[in-house]
């Protein structure tokens, strides 16, 4: 069982990685511009400077137009250009449904390809996370069973699902704390902001107000530093997604098993009350209730009809 699950996880992980890398290459070919946004911003600012020095006397309307153009120039300069490694970030954020929103396709072909890419990439990612969650749950269950049998010498382990959920939740908190510590050291964020960012990321909410490691690799860095960072940062991110998926899976299992047990308890209590009432009613007829079968002690002799 575990070997089969591990094999399935490996195949899906490789497919997910290959699909993401290939999709990132296609996004790069479609979305890359001949002139970078920073070069466009510089050209716009130079044009504004020329117009400003050419006419000193400006009306209020002209000043508002100038401010609008200046904002547009600055905003354009902050827009990210499409490189391969930024496309890798976009591809995996699309497949995992995180969607920070700091990099989006602007061309019609890019938007159409994003729809098709996500249509097949999201199910593939969900299957991968599901396999990882199942594998993590099986490993933790086996570890809990082996530990309690050897340490406490018990024949069976009770409340296994609850213990597995608690242990998985503890591992998730530890992983998020370590990731937050790295963020505090690397980007000087507060621990709360870092923990919040990683939790929002690994639960695939992705508000986009905080983006991990955005300032570690500068916007202009598209060389070997960015390549190494993106390669090594991908696997911890996948581990975090798998761990959070496992937590959600185990919590759903615990919650799903609580409801039937409550219904069963209420039903058994109702049946017991009904049985007790029936026993009292049948005492006059000399019936004894044993288990679920009702057996008469003495048959009531009735006179034969003449």
C-alpha positions as CSV (number, residue, x, y, z in Angstrom):
1,X,0.0,0.0,0.0
2,X,2.7,2.5,1.0
3,X,5.0,1.5,-1.8
4,X,2.1,2.0,-4.3
5,X,1.3,5.4,-2.8
6,X,4.9,6.5,-2.9
7,X,5.2,5.4,-6.5
8,X,2.1,7.4,-7.5
9,X,3.4,10.4,-5.6
10,X,6.7,10.3,-7.4
11,X,5.1,10.0,-10.8
12,X,2.7,12.9,-10.2
13,X,5.5,15.0,-8.7
14,X,7.7,14.5,-11.8
15,X,4.8,15.3,-14.1
16,X,4.0,18.4,-12.0
17,X,7.6,19.6,-12.2
18,X,7.9,18.9,-16.0
19,X,4.5,20.6,-16.7
20,X,5.5,23.7,-14.7
21,X,8.9,24.1,-16.3
22,X,7.5,23.6,-19.8
23,X,4.6,26.0,-19.2
24,X,7.0,28.6,-17.8
25,X,9.0,28.4,-21.1
26,X,5.8,29.0,-23.1
27,X,4.8,31.9,-20.9
28,X,8.2,33.5,-21.4
29,X,8.0,33.2,-25.1
30,X,4.6,34.7,-25.2
31,X,4.9,37.5,-22.6
32,X,8.5,38.7,-23.0
33,X,8.7,42.3,-24.4
34,X,11.4,43.7,-26.7
35,X,11.8,46.7,-24.4
36,X,11.8,46.1,-20.7
37,X,9.5,48.0,-18.4
38,X,12.4,49.8,-16.7
39,X,13.7,51.1,-20.1
40,X,10.2,52.2,-21.0
41,X,9.9,54.0,-17.6
42,X,13.2,55.8,-18.2
43,X,12.1,57.0,-21.6
44,X,8.8,58.2,-20.3
45,X,10.5,60.1,-17.4
46,X,13.0,61.8,-19.8
47,X,10.1,62.9,-22.0
48,X,8.3,64.3,-19.0
49,X,11.4,66.1,-17.9
50,X,11.8,67.7,-21.4
51,X,8.2,68.8,-21.4
52,X,8.4,70.2,-17.9
53,X,11.5,72.3,-18.6
54,X,10.1,73.4,-21.9
55,X,7.0,75.0,-20.4
56,X,7.4,76.5,-16.9
57,X,4.1,78.2,-16.6
58,X,1.6,75.4,-16.0
59,X,-2.1,75.5,-15.2
60,X,-3.8,73.4,-12.6
61,X,-5.2,71.2,-15.4
62,X,-1.7,70.9,-16.9
63,X,-0.2,70.0,-13.5
64,X,-2.8,67.2,-13.0
65,X,-2.0,65.8,-16.4
66,X,1.7,66.0,-15.5
67,X,1.1,64.1,-12.2
68,X,-0.9,61.4,-13.9
69,X,1.8,60.9,-16.5
70,X,4.4,60.8,-13.8
71,X,2.5,58.2,-11.9
72,X,2.1,56.1,-15.0
73,X,5.8,56.3,-15.7
74,X,6.7,55.3,-12.1
75,X,4.1,52.5,-12.1
76,X,5.4,51.2,-15.4
77,X,8.9,51.0,-14.0
78,X,7.8,48.9,-11.1
79,X,6.1,46.3,-13.4
80,X,7.9,43.1,-13.6
81,X,9.3,41.9,-17.0
82,X,8.7,38.3,-18.0
83,X,11.8,36.1,-17.6
84,X,12.0,32.4,-17.5
85,X,12.4,32.1,-13.7
86,X,9.7,34.6,-13.0
87,X,7.5,32.5,-15.4
88,X,8.4,29.5,-13.2
89,X,7.0,31.4,-10.2
90,X,3.9,32.3,-12.1
91,X,3.3,28.8,-13.4
92,X,3.5,27.1,-10.0
93,X,1.5,29.9,-8.3
94,X,-1.2,29.3,-11.0
95,X,-1.2,25.5,-10.6
96,X,-1.4,25.7,-6.8
97,X,-4.1,28.4,-7.1
98,X,-2.0,30.8,-4.9
99,X,-2.1,33.6,-7.4
100,X,-0.2,36.5,-5.8
101,X,-1.1,38.8,-8.7
102,X,2.3,40.5,-8.9
103,X,2.9,39.0,-12.4
104,X,0.1,38.4,-14.8
105,X,-0.2,37.9,-18.6
106,X,-1.2,41.0,-20.5
107,X,-1.4,39.7,-24.1
108,X,-4.4,37.9,-25.5
109,X,-2.4,34.7,-26.3
110,X,-0.9,34.7,-22.9
111,X,-4.3,34.9,-21.2
112,X,-5.7,32.1,-23.4
113,X,-2.7,29.9,-22.7
114,X,-3.1,30.6,-19.0
115,X,-6.7,29.3,-19.1
116,X,-5.6,26.1,-20.8
117,X,-2.5,25.7,-18.7
118,X,-4.4,26.1,-15.4
119,X,-7.3,23.8,-16.6
120,X,-4.9,20.8,-16.7
121,X,-2.3,22.0,-14.2
122,X,-4.6,22.5,-11.2
123,X,-6.0,19.0,-11.3
124,X,-2.5,17.6,-11.6
125,X,-1.3,19.7,-8.7
126,X,-4.3,18.6,-6.6
127,X,-3.6,14.9,-7.3
128,X,0.0,15.4,-6.3
129,X,-0.9,17.1,-3.1
130,X,-3.5,14.4,-2.3
131,X,-0.9,11.6,-2.8
132,X,1.6,13.5,-0.6
133,X,-1.1,14.0,2.1
134,X,-2.0,10.3,2.1
135,X,1.6,9.2,2.2
136,X,2.4,11.6,5.1
137,X,-0.7,10.4,7.0
138,X,0.3,6.7,6.5
139,X,3.8,7.4,7.7
140,X,2.6,9.2,10.8
141,X,0.1,6.5,11.6
142,X,2.7,3.8,11.4
143,X,5.1,5.8,13.5
144,X,2.4,6.3,16.2
145,X,1.4,2.6,16.2
146,X,5.0,1.4,16.5
147,X,5.8,3.9,19.2
148,X,2.8,3.1,21.4
149,X,3.1,-0.7,21.0
150,X,6.8,-0.7,21.9
151,X,6.7,2.0,24.6
152,X,3.4,1.3,26.3
153,X,3.1,-2.4,25.5
154,X,-0.5,-2.0,24.3
155,X,-2.2,-4.5,21.9
156,X,-4.1,-1.8,20.0
157,X,-3.9,2.0,19.6
158,X,-7.0,4.1,20.3
159,X,-7.9,7.4,18.8
160,X,-5.4,7.0,16.0
161,X,-7.0,9.6,13.7
162,X,-7.0,12.2,16.4
163,X,-3.4,11.6,17.4
164,X,-2.4,11.7,13.7
165,X,-4.2,15.0,13.2
166,X,-2.5,16.5,16.3
167,X,1.0,15.4,15.2
168,X,0.5,16.6,11.7
169,X,-0.7,20.0,13.0
170,X,2.4,20.2,15.2
171,X,4.7,19.5,12.3
172,X,2.9,22.2,10.2
173,X,3.4,24.8,13.0
174,X,7.1,23.8,13.3
175,X,7.6,24.1,9.5
176,X,5.8,27.5,9.3
177,X,7.9,28.7,12.3
178,X,11.2,27.7,10.6
179,X,10.1,29.3,7.3
180,X,9.1,32.5,9.2
181,X,12.5,32.6,11.0
182,X,14.2,32.5,7.6
183,X,12.0,35.3,6.4
184,X,12.8,37.4,9.4
185,X,16.5,37.0,8.9
186,X,16.4,37.4,5.1
187,X,13.9,40.2,4.7
188,X,13.7,41.7,8.2
189,X,10.0,41.1,8.5
190,X,8.2,40.6,11.8
191,X,7.6,37.0,12.9
192,X,3.8,37.5,12.8
193,X,3.9,38.9,9.2
194,X,6.2,36.1,8.1
195,X,4.0,33.4,9.7
196,X,0.9,34.9,8.2
197,X,2.5,35.1,4.8
198,X,3.6,31.5,4.7
199,X,0.3,30.2,6.1
200,X,-1.6,32.2,3.4
201,X,0.8,30.9,0.8
202,X,0.6,27.2,1.8
203,X,-3.2,27.3,2.1
204,X,-3.2,28.6,-1.5
205,X,-5.1,31.7,-0.5
206,X,-2.5,34.1,-1.8
207,X,-3.8,37.6,-1.1
208,X,-0.7,39.2,-2.6
209,X,-0.1,41.8,0.2
210,X,3.1,40.0,1.1
211,X,5.2,38.0,-1.3
212,X,8.0,35.8,0.2
213,X,11.6,36.5,-0.8
214,X,10.6,39.4,-3.2
215,X,13.5,41.5,-2.0
216,X,16.0,38.7,-1.7
217,X,16.4,38.3,-5.4
218,X,16.3,41.8,-6.9
219,X,14.1,42.7,-9.9
220,X,17.1,43.1,-12.2
221,X,18.7,39.8,-11.2
222,X,18.0,37.2,-13.9
223,X,21.3,35.3,-13.8
224,X,22.7,32.4,-11.9
225,X,21.7,33.8,-8.5
226,X,18.0,33.8,-9.5
227,X,18.3,30.4,-11.1
228,X,19.8,28.7,-8.0
229,X,17.3,30.5,-5.7
230,X,14.3,29.4,-7.7
231,X,15.5,25.8,-8.0
232,X,16.1,25.3,-4.3
233,X,13.1,27.3,-3.2
234,X,10.7,25.2,-5.2
235,X,11.1,22.0,-3.1
236,X,10.5,23.5,0.3
237,X,7.4,25.3,-1.0
238,X,6.1,21.9,-2.3
239,X,6.8,20.3,1.1
240,X,4.9,23.1,2.8
241,X,1.9,22.7,0.5
242,X,2.0,18.9,1.0
243,X,2.2,19.3,4.8
244,X,-0.7,21.7,4.9
245,X,-2.7,19.4,2.6
246,X,-2.0,16.5,5.0
247,X,-3.2,18.6,8.0
248,X,-6.5,19.5,6.2
249,X,-6.9,15.8,5.1
250,X,-6.5,14.5,8.6
251,X,-8.7,17.1,10.2
252,X,-11.4,16.3,7.6
253,X,-11.1,12.6,8.5
254,X,-11.5,13.4,12.2
255,X,-14.5,15.6,11.7
256,X,-16.0,13.2,9.3
257,X,-15.8,10.4,11.8
258,X,-17.2,12.4,14.6
259,X,-20.6,12.9,13.0
260,X,-21.5,9.3,12.4
261,X,-20.4,8.4,16.0
262,X,-22.7,11.0,17.5
263,X,-25.6,9.8,15.3
264,X,-24.8,6.2,16.3
265,X,-24.8,7.1,20.0
266,X,-28.1,9.0,19.8
267,X,-29.7,6.1,17.9
268,X,-28.4,3.5,20.3
269,X,-29.7,5.6,23.2
270,X,-33.1,5.9,21.5
271,X,-33.3,2.2,20.8
272,X,-32.4,1.4,24.4
273,X,-35.2,3.7,25.7
274,X,-37.6,2.1,23.3
275,X,-36.5,-1.4,24.5
276,X,-36.9,-0.5,28.1
277,X,-40.4,0.9,27.6
278,X,-41.4,-2.2,25.6
279,X,-40.1,-4.4,28.4
280,X,-42.2,-2.6,31.0
281,X,-45.2,-3.0,28.8
282,X,-44.7,-6.7,28.3
283,X,-44.1,-7.5,32.0
284,X,-47.8,-8.1,32.4
285,X,-47.7,-10.7,29.7
286,X,-44.7,-12.4,31.3
287,X,-42.2,-11.6,28.5
288,X,-38.5,-11.3,29.0
289,X,-36.3,-9.3,26.7
290,X,-33.0,-10.9,26.1
291,X,-30.8,-9.0,23.6
292,X,-32.8,-8.2,20.6
293,X,-35.1,-11.3,20.7
294,X,-38.3,-11.4,22.6
295,X,-39.2,-14.8,24.0
296,X,-42.4,-15.7,25.9
297,X,-42.1,-17.5,29.2
298,X,-45.6,-19.0,29.4
299,X,-48.0,-19.4,26.7
300,X,-51.4,-18.1,27.4
301,X,-54.0,-20.8,27.1
302,X,-57.1,-19.7,25.4
303,X,-60.3,-21.7,25.5
304,X,-61.3,-23.5,22.2
305,X,-64.2,-22.1,20.5
306,X,-67.2,-24.3,20.6
